[in-house]
Amino acid sequence: MKVIAVRGNPLDLSESPTRRDDTLDEHQAQETLKVTGAAVFDDDERLMPLMSGFLSQQLQAALIAEQTAMTFGRNLGYVHEYLSSRREFASCERDSAYLEIRTHVIQEYFAHLREVEGISKKTVRNRDSSLMAFFNKSLCNWVDDVPPPRKEANPYAGGLLSPRPNKNLVVACSLDDLLQLILATESERERCLLQFMYDAGIRRSEVPRVTLRAIDDALRFQDTMFISPGASVAVNADYCPLRIDGSKGPADSFKPRDTLVSRATLLRIKKYHASPLYKMHKRQFGSSETTPAFLNAEGGEFTARSVSKLLERTSKRALNLMKINRMISPHKLRHGNAYALLRTPDIGTSYLDRLVAVQKTLGHSRLKTAETYTQIPHDIYQKLVRPGTETKTKAGEMAELADRTRLRIDAGDMK
């Protein structure tokens, strides 16, 4: 199966045989028509009309993001391949088997995933959610008095059909894991990025949107807001609020949030920004609002993919040196931030205060999502802590980490 999803992409009409206006140059032709939609093709390059129509309608109505459309398309494609292998659907045209499928067939498919393919309950639930959206919003949905394409009863009238997945403890990057990842690279700019991702709880897709201006504004904020009573000198707070253009907004939009970043981490980044290496490469960008806070080895912007490659590369090095015992993904750094916030004694006066801080800084819509990190009740956990053990603050941990791992960037460094 092949899935394509685009939002507002210009359509190149320069080579179209139907184009008659020879006065239009290629750039103008591309700007005349922008396309939003999705298409699902089978292995024979045939368009699947029901799936494609559903995904296109959702994209055009700005109800889902491009990545969500891709995920839905792949999940629906997997189901179509399963149905095509069953004798009762062998004569169905394209994806018309969806118009006939009954509840028991869907449940047999989920059982096949778990028992034959060994797919986790969480992944099965994800495919179940895609199917339910397809049936409820397209196949069984009336639109402007137009009857739905499916005549059979809606198999999802009673909700999801797969078993609820078990909740497991979240696997996070520990502070020691972060230290070993940082030591696995000899690049200060990469060390800055790894520490920042952990300290800010940022997603890999959000890294390219962190700008030089955002870092400067975070440090400048406390100069105007944190003034001691009876004094005119700004207080150097341990944390600075940093504005993030967050992912997971509706229909590919950003979901702004403020996260708390340790001052020590921001000062480490500012030293990187003051290096000849960063100054040389930032000239290609315009203002500080468009200059990325972190640049790759070629002086360009990081992408979500290149961030993953960085974590993969440093994890493998640390694994080979037997410093860590598992690969560390970008999202494990985000989980590590959540646990660092929950254990730091200097944010809030109670555990609930810190839990709310996790919700706000990570951009969770509901407090219940943040509670994923609290499957061991806090009062029980506290009884496991040795009496007299002092807990360091997150800001203090970041300051120590920066002091231990900072590298000098010389004028001749090119990476």
N, C-alpha and C positions, 0 to 999 in steps of 0.2 A: 504494500500500500504506500501511496505517496500523498502527503498533505501539504498544501500551500495556503498560507494566510497572509494577507497584506492589509494595511490600513493607510489610505492616502498616498499610495505609491503612484508616481507618474507613469503613465502608459506610453511607451515609445512607439510613436506612429510613423517614424521616419522611413521605415521600410514597408509600410502597409500598401498593398496594391490598390486599396480603395481611396488612398489619399490623392486629392486632385489639386490642392493648393500648393503649387511648386514654389511659391514665394516664402513659405514657412521654413525657417532653418530647423535643424534637429532639436535645438534647445527649446524653441517655441513649440514644436510639435509635442514634446514631452510634457510641457506645461498645460496643454490644452485639455488633458483628460487625466484625472487621478482616480485610482481604483481602490475600493475597499470591498473585500470579500474573501471567500475561502473556497477551495476545491479539494475534493478527495478523489484519487484515482486508484484503480486496482492495478494488479501486476501487468495487465494487458493495456495499460494506459487508457482505460475507459473511465469516463466521469461517473461518479456515484451521485445521482441527482438529489436524493433525499438528504443524505448527509451534507452535501455541499450547500444545498439550499438553507438548511438549518443553521450551519455555521456562518454563512454569509449574512443571513438576517440578523443574527446575534451581533456580528461585528458592525454591521451598518447601523444598528440601533444603539451602538456603543454600550452594549450590555456585557461584553466580555473583551478581554485583551487578546492580542495576537497570540501570545504564548498559550493562553487558555484555549483558544481555537485550535492550535496545533495539538495540544494534549487531548482535547475532546475528539478531534479527527482521528488521531492514532488509536484511542480507546475504542471508538466506534468501528474503526477498520479491523481491529482484532476480533471483535464480535462477528463482523461480516465474514471474515475468513473461517471462523468456527462454523457459522451457519452454512456456508458454502460446502463444507465437508460432510454435512448431514444429508441423507438421502431425501428427506421430505422437502428440502429446499433446493434441490438440484435444478429444478426447472424455473426457478425464480429469475427474473430479469434484473440485472445490476444489483441494487440494494433493496429490491422490493420485498425481500424476506422479512424486513422489519415491519411490513404491513400485516404479516400473518403470524409472527412469533407469539407464543403464549408464555405465561408466567413460568410454567414448569420447565420450559426449554432454557429460559434465562437462568433459573436456579441450577439446572444441570451444567450450564456453561461455567458458573461460578465454582461448582463442585469440581469440574474438570481442571480449572485453574489451580485450585488448592491441592487436589489429590494427585493429579497427573503431572502438571507443570511445576508444582512446588512453589507457586507464587504466594507471597505473604497476604494475610488478611487485609493489611493496609492498602496494598496495591489493588486487590480485588474490590475493596470499598471505593477506591478512586474510579475504577471502571464502572462500578455500579452507579456512582453519582453522575457520570457522563451519560449513561444510558437513561437515567431518570430525567435529566434535563432534556434529552432528545425527545422522549415520549411526551413529557408534560408540556413542553414549550413549542413543539412542532407537530409530531405525528398525531397527537390526540387533542390538539388545541384549536378551538374555533377562532378565526381571525376575520373581523368585520362581516359577520354572518356567513362566512364561507366555511363549509364543513371541513373537518380535518381529513387528511388523506387516509387515515387508518379507520376502518369500520369496526374492527374488533375492539373489545374492552381494553382499557388502559391497564397494563400489568403493574403499573406503578401507582395505581389509585390509592394503595395503602401505604406507600412510602418505599424506602430502600428494601432490597431483597436479600442482600448479603449479610452474613453475621457481623456484628460489631467487632472491630479489631481490638485486640488486647493492648492496653497501654503499657509501654515499656519505659524504663528509666531513660532519660535523655543522656546520650553520650556526648560529653562536652570536651573541649580542649582545656586542659588544666594549665595553671600558671607555669608549671615545670615543662609541660609539652610546648607551650609558647616559647619559653626560653630556648629549648632545644631546636625548634624551628628557626628561630632568629639566628642562632649560632651556626645553622647549616647553610647560611648564605654569607658571602663576604661583601655584599652590597649594602651600604647604609640606607639607600633609598628603599630597598626591599625590606630592610629591617624596620624602617619607619612605618611602612605600609602594614606589615604584619602586626606590629604593636597597636597601630591605630585601629585596625579592623577588630581586634579583640577588645580594646578599650571603648570603642564607640558602639559595638554591637551592630555593625553595619553588614548588609547583604553584599554579596559579590557584585550584583547588578547595580548597586548604588555607588560603588567606588568611583566610576568615571564621572559622576556628577558632583563629587566633592571638589570645590574650587579653591584657588588661592584666596579669593575674597572671603569664603566661608571660614577658613582657618583664621584669617586676620580679624574677622568680625567676632569670632568666639573669644579670642584673647582681648579684644578691645571692649567687649561687653562689660567685663568686671571693672574696667577702669572708669566706667560711667555709672555703674550700678552699686558697686560694693564699696561704700565709704563709711568708715567708722564714725560713730557719734562724736561730735566735738573735734573732728580731725578733717583735714582736707586731702589727706594722702589715701590713695586707693588701697584696698585690702587685696592681697594676692590670694584669692580663693583657690582651694585645691581642685575644683572642678569648673569647667566652663560649658555653657550651653552651646551646642553646635547645631545649626539648622541643616537637616538632611532632606533632599528631594527623594522621598522614599518610593520604593516599588510597591506593588500590590494595590495600587490605586485602581479605581474602576476604568475599564476600557483604555488601558495603556497610559492613563494619566498618572502624574506623580501624587504621592500622598505625603505632604510635608510633615515633618515632626522635628522635635528638638531632643537631642540626646546629650548626656553628660559625659564629657571627655576630660580626663585628668590633665591638669595644666602641664605636668611634666611631659606628657605625650605631645601636646601641642608645641611646647618649646623645642622638643627634639625635631619636630617637623619644620619649625621655623629655621633651625640651624641648617637643615637640608636645603631649605629655600634660599638661604644666604650663600650657598656654595656656588662656585663658578660653574659647576656642572648644570645645576638647575637653571641658573641665570642664562646660560648659553642656549638651552633648549626652549625656554619660555618665550623667547623673542618671536617665535612663529605664531604665537597666539595673540589675541587682541588685548582686551582689558583683563584685570584680575578676576572679573566675573566669569570670564570664559576660559581662563587658564586653569588646567587641572592641577590639583594639589599634589598628585603623584604622576610621574612620568616613567615610561618603560625604558628599556636599555637603548632604544633608538631615539628617545626623546619624544615619543608620541604618547597618546592616551592609552591607559589600560582599558581593556574590555573585560566583560564578565568571564569570557573564556580564558583570557591571559591571566586573570587572577586565579582561576582554578589551576592553570598550568603551574603557576608559582607555588601554590600549596602542594601540588603533586610532586614537583621537583624537590622542594625542601623536605617534604615528608619522606621521600625515598632516601635522601641523604641521611636524615636522622635515623631512619630504620636500619640502614646499612651499618651505621655506627652503633646500633643497638641502644640508642638514646630514648627512643619511643617504641611502643609496642603495637601501634596501628597507624594507618594513614589518617591524616587530619585534613578534612575538607573545609572550605571557607565557612560553611554554616556551623561547624563545630566551634569556630572562633566566636561566632555570635552566641552560641549556647554558653560558652565560657564567660562571656560578658554578663549574661543573666545570673549565673551562679556567683560571679564576683560581686555583683550588686547586692544579692541576697545575703551575702556573708559580711559585707563591709559594715562596720558599726557607726559610720559617720554620716549615713544618709537616712534620715527619718529617725523617729524615736521608737519604732516598733517594727516587727517583721512585716506587718501589713503595709506600713509606709514603704518599705523597700520593695514589696511585691507590686505596689502601684507604680513605683519608679521603674520597675522592669517593664510593666505594661506600656507606660508612656514612652520610655526611651527606645524600646524595640518596635513601637508602632503597632501593638496589638489592639484590635478593636474592642476586645472584651477582656476583662480581668481573668476570666476562666482560662483563656489561652495561656496567660502567664503562669497559671497554677500548674501547668505541665511540669514545671521545674520543682514542684513541691510534693512529689508523690511519697516521700518520706516525711511524715509530719514534723514540723519544726521543733515541737516540744520533745519528741522522741530523739531527734537528732542532737538536741542540746545535751541530753543525758549521756550521749556517747562521747562528748568532748571532754577531754581531761580537765579536771579542776585547775584553775590558775593559768590555763592556756590563753595567751593573748592573741587576738585576731587583728591582723594588719588591715589597714584601710586599702581600698582599691587604688586611691591616689598614691599612697605610699608604695604599694607594690609596683606601680608603673614608674615611679621615680627611681626605685632601685633597679628595675629592669633596664631603663634607659642608661643609667650610670654604668651598669655591667657590660652592656652590649654595644654602646655607641662607637662607631668607627669614624675616623677622620676622612673627609673627602678632600683630596689634594687637587690643586689647580689642573694637573695633567690627567686626572681621571676622566675617562670617556664613557663609563657605564655606571 
